[in-house]
Amino acid sequence: VQLQASGGGLVQAGGSLRLSCTASGSLSSFNWMGWYRQAPGKQRERVALISNIGDTNYLDSIEGRFTISRDNAKNAIYLEMNDLKPEDTAVYYCNGYAARPIAGLNNYWGQGTLVTVSS
């Protein structure tokens, strides 16, 4: 299974972006899908998760500004990001977690998409 992330770019503070992540296989294989980010010089952090039944979980600092969603028919998840702040600048990665390993792996990662927010 491959995950392909897209949608990053340069935006001014207060602006919006929508990230997309498309899986080469069915999302139903994953118990959780999510977005992580890694800013320069910092550790990767979990931003938002969505379960295969639609439960969501968000990082405190982005709750209310970001929304994660999924479209099982398109094998895709999305991250709608509003009111972006300079501290949201990072490479954003999509992730799929499968409790039952797929080809021997529990975790799958997309290649990352860069989000840059200017002040």
N, C-alpha and C positions, 0 to 999 in steps of 0.2 A: 504494500500500500504506500502510495506517495501522497504527501500533502503539499499543495501549492498555494502560497500566500501572495496576495497582491493588494494594491490600494494605498500604499504609503506615499508620502510626498512631503512637500514643504507647504506649511500653512501658517498664517498669522495667528497670534494668540486670540482666543475667542472663536476661532473658526472650527470647521468640522471636517472629518474624514470618515470614510467607510472602508474598513478592511474586509477582504474576503479570503476564505481558505477553502479550496476545493480538494476533495479526496478522490483518488483514482478508483477507490472501491466504495462499498457501502458504509455509511456512517453508523449503521446498526451494529457494526463489529466493535465499535468503541462505546464503553460505558460513559466516558466523559470526553468532551471536546473543550478546548480552551485556548486562551490567548495569554502569552507571557511576553515580558519585555525586558530588555537589557540596555541600560543607559551606559555611556562610556565610563569606565572605571568602577562600575557597580555590578552587583550580582544580579542574575536573572530573577525576576519576581513574577509571581502569578497575578494576572490582571483580572481575568474573568473566566468562569467555567460554566458549561451547560451540560446537563446530563442527558441521557438518551430518552428521558421522560420529561425533559424541559425544566428541571430544577436549575436554578442559577446561583452563582456565588461571585461576589465582586471584591476586589481590593478596596479597602475603606476610602482611600484617597481619590478614587475615580467613581465611586458609587453616586448615581444621580446624573452623571455626565456621560457615561458609556453604557451601551446596551449590547449584550450578546444575544445572538439568535441563530437558529439553524433551519435549514431547508433540506429535509431528508430526501426529497425528490430530486434535488440537484446535488446531493452529497456535498453540501457546503455549509459552512458557518460564517457568521459575519460579526464584525464589531463596529457598531456605530459610535463614533466618538464626537461629542459636542463640547463646546466651551473649552477647547484645548488650551493647555498652559505650557509654557516653556519646559516645565519639569516633566511633561509627558514625552519629551524628546527621547527616542530610544529606537532600537531595532525590535520590532514586534514579531513574535513567532507563534504559529499555531501549533497545537499539540493535540494528539489523540491518545487517550489511555484506554487500553483493553485489558480487563481483568483476566480474560482468557487470551493468552498470547497469540498473536498473529505472526506466523512465520518466525516464531521464537522470540518475538519482542512484545513487551507490554506498552512501550511508549514510542510514538512516532512524532517526528518534528518536521515542520515545513522549513523552508530555507530562510525565512525572515524577510521582513519588509521595513524599510527605514521611514520613520515618522520624525519630521523635524518641525518644531513649533518655534517661530520667531517672536520675539517680544516687541 
